[in-house]
């Protein structure tokens, strides 16, 4: 019989996720992971978690124990990320990386899964998608939660993500997903932990995507701008904002809260951008309190 010390010393690969896949009318496929530990006899609302650039559904593994006990949780993978397809000329169908295309793929995901309304949790740049979705399809959301999310990527941010090379997409295509991840991991104020083991795990998960997949999505993000949609948002909204991020400022998040009447701001003390991991418990508590407040009001 193995000793407890031997068991604790054995590295674990983590949970084995089963990605389900749907195919959109445009021919592209989207992967997602579904979790629910709600009592089977109780009705439950659904939370859609949309990870940020470079990440996958697996980066949110540690949110599941708390959220999935009360909610059905879907972790959806972005176009070109993880198990979702990468558009290619070989597909025979031209693919337009436009805001309408990406947002309508989210809507079609809900349609195909039979979900009338969800709570949308968008991390980093996916908070921009959530804002645009809330303004475009308000009837499909119970609430909107954004985490470390700018409303657009300013030139300085795009330059930062290029790491001194020709462009951000160029880095992804030339050095691959792993090469881009290694460069980001080496930059201060980005990863959630200085633990070398976490850094290695994080890079391995980003490397599950392809360089071309990340490059195509990076080109899309460079032109993505949620600011024209903000005035149209009426959905109850929670803003989780890091106090120290290379991609956004506290001042910008205060301005966002002031601009959207339905929004409330929660500042999360941090060393970097990835508060969904660095301050996971703080973020999760804020999310659960926010959702509980909506339930009381409803």
ABEGO torsion letter per residue (X at the ends): XBBAAAAAABBBAEBBBBBBBBBBAAGBBBBBBBBBABBAABBBBBBBBBBBBGBBAAAAAAAAAAAAAABBBBBBBBBGBEABBBBBAAAGBBBBBBAAAAAAAAAAAAAAAGBABBBBBBBEAAAAAAAAAAAABAAABABBBBBGBBABBBAAAAAAAAGGBABAAAAAAAAEAAAAAAAAAABBGABABABAAAAAAAAAAAAABBAAAAAAAAAAAAABBAAAAAAABABBBBBBBBABBAABBAAAAAAAAAABAABBBBBBBBABABAAAAAAAAAAAAAAAAAAAAAAAX
